[in-house]
């Protein structure tokens, strides 16, 4: 993987993107088998569903990844020591990335494109809900790799079983890093049971704070978009926090989402609903809003709606999350939206990557040292 030229990687990514469009019907037929086993009322149904438009978007994202600069071989730091040794710190692949994910067949293509572009092999463990879709997708990827003389094992899909999950989590020396992408239950299980390094991603308990200086029309648009664009995704709004002085505006703020049958509750804080449901919390100050987020947030995405610059600055300084917005919806937390081509996940931890993880976030580095026979005293 590390020796494939970047031009060749890009050529293969474009070929896979073309193959997605050419084999659209095959993928959709496999996806239909998965959808038939899930209740359409299940909030995860939307995540599981592939359509012509979604496949076109996936192919477009893959083409965008192919156009990005290579993340490999970048000189991150260099210097010459007094003794003449020349040091360079350069970016390199992790090696083998293990990916565990639920009913999200788009993740299969996203992970492949980012891993392949960055010189990483990937071992995929999808959920049983999307197994037919994932297998059809990986088969298409393998056909393109084989046609281009690349060992198809650089993308390996495990069985959709608990035993396969256990093998991945214990694959010390084989899996360099494991990335779970899903709900809190999945992430907690992986973190608690893995013997390989883990990057936590996915779970999002997301808040929007409507400040006492918030613009009503702007607030309505932001809350509606953050909540209802796609309710099942991790950047969807779960809790609206409103300053007590603006309570009279609450019915107007909620009108757009209530028209779309969003159920409003005034408790159940700290819950990632992934459904047409949203909590509301009333606070007396911005400090109380920040404290509420610190107590119930997951470190994913948070937003403030305000025309007060001091409050906006305070919110961004004190709210601890991967992505903190001022007067914009959390629905923008997405690798493609951030110009990363695609994402392998949204990291919510503090050590290492944070926020949408693109090409740079799935590389590490090594030091290259050159000398002329120097020895250490």
Secondary structure, DSSP 8 states (H G I E B T S, - for coil): -TTS-HHHHHHHHHHHHHHHHHTHHHHHHHHHHHHTTS-TTSTHHHHH---HHHHHHHHHHHHHHHHS---TT-EEEEEE-TTS-EEEEEEEE-SEEEEEESS-THHHHHHHHHHHHTT-EEEEE--GGGHHHHHHHHHHHHHHHHHTT--GGGEEE--SSHHHHHHHHT-TTT-SEEEEES-HHHHHHHHHH-SS-EEEE----EEEEE-TT--HHHHHHHHHHHHHS-TTSTTSEEEEEEEGGGGGGHHHHHHHHHHTT-EEES--TT----SSEEEEEEESSHHHHHHHHHHH--SSEEEEE-S-HHHHHHHHHH--SSEEEESS-GGG-STTTTTSSS-S-EE--SSS--EE--TGGGEEEEEEEE-SS----
